[in-house]
Amino acid sequence: MIGYILRQRYKIVDKLGSGAFGEIYLARIPTGFTRQPQVEMCY
């Protein structure tokens, strides 16, 4: 999953942890991306 581009916007750069409910990854917006970052939450 490292290096994967999520939603054509976020690049997965590191795995932070995992457990019974799933995995947590660190994602960054690649340089050169022109849109302003927004807070997005998933429940």
Order of alpha helices (4+ residues) and beta strands (2+ residues): beta-beta-beta
